[in-house]
């Protein structure tokens, strides 16, 4: 499993348009084959800075998404709204405290 983080920075006058557009396509991405879930983050101090955070089964699934008509349509819509070059990282988890915390909480609730 890989994690993909993409940083996007939008022109201030386009951020609400992007968020509205995102509401129309988020399930398309979230349910794409090989995608195990996605989150959208907005910086609390700089609201024009957005990050997507998604989990993919493997690099080939991510690449299939990036080559898909869905991605091409999304990208061609939002690309003119950027005010900075997007940045992206594909990562393997070294430590996952989120999963560890869930397991600990489940075990704890079973003993009560």
N, C-alpha and C positions, 0 to 999 in steps of 0.2 A: 504494500500500500504506500502511495506517495501523497504528500500534501503539496498543494499548489497555492502559492500566495501571489496575487497580482495587485500592484499598487497603481491606481489611476488618479490623476489630478485633473479636475474639471474647471472650466471657466465658471466664475461665481454665478453668472446669470443662467448657467445651464444645469446646475446641480439639482434643482427641483425637477426639471425635465428628465434628467437621468434617473432619479429615484422613481418617478412615475413610470418611466419606460421599464425599469428593472422589475417593478411589480407585475408587468405583463409577461416577462420572460423567465422569471426565476425558477418556476417549476419545470420549464423546458430544460434548463441546464441541470437542475437538481435531479431530474429523472433520466438524464442521458445515460446510456449503457456504460457501465464501468464507474460511474460517479456514485460515491457513497455518502454524499451530502455536501452542502455548500452553505457558507455564511457570507453576509455582506457587512462590512464594518465601515463606520464613518468616524473620522477623527473628531474628538470632542472639542479640540481647540482650533482646528482648521477644517471646517465642514466640507470644503471642496476636495479633501483628500479621502479617497475611498479605497478599501482593500477587499478583494474577494479571497476567501479561504475555502478551499475545497479538497476533498479526499478522493483519490482515484485508485482503482484497483492496481493499475500499473501504467507505465509511460505510454504503452500502445493505446490504451483507452483514452488517455489525455490527448494524444496525437490524433486519434480518430475524431474526437470532439473538435479540436482545432482545425481540422480539415473539413468539417461538416458544413452543410448549408446553413444550419442553425447558427453556428459561430460566425460564419461569414456575414450573415444578415445582422447579427447583433453588433459585430465589430464595425461594419460599415456605417451603422447608425450612430454609434457613440464616438467613434474616432474623431470626427470634426469638433467635438465638444471639449477635447482635452486641451489643457494649457501647458502640459509638460509631457515628456516622453514616458510612456508606461514602463514599469519595471516588473519583472516576474522571476519567481524562484520556484523550483521543484525540489522538494526536500524529503528525506527519509527521517523518521522520528528516531532519535537516540534514546529519549526518555519520554514516557507518556503518563504524566501524573494525573491527567483527567480520567483515563481509564482506570488507573490504580485507585483513585478516589471513589469512582463508581462501584468498583468491586468491594472496597472496604465498607462503603455505605450499605450495600446489599447484604453483606455478611453481618453487619451490625444490626440491621433491621430484622434479620432472621432470628437472632438470639433474644430479641425483646419479647 
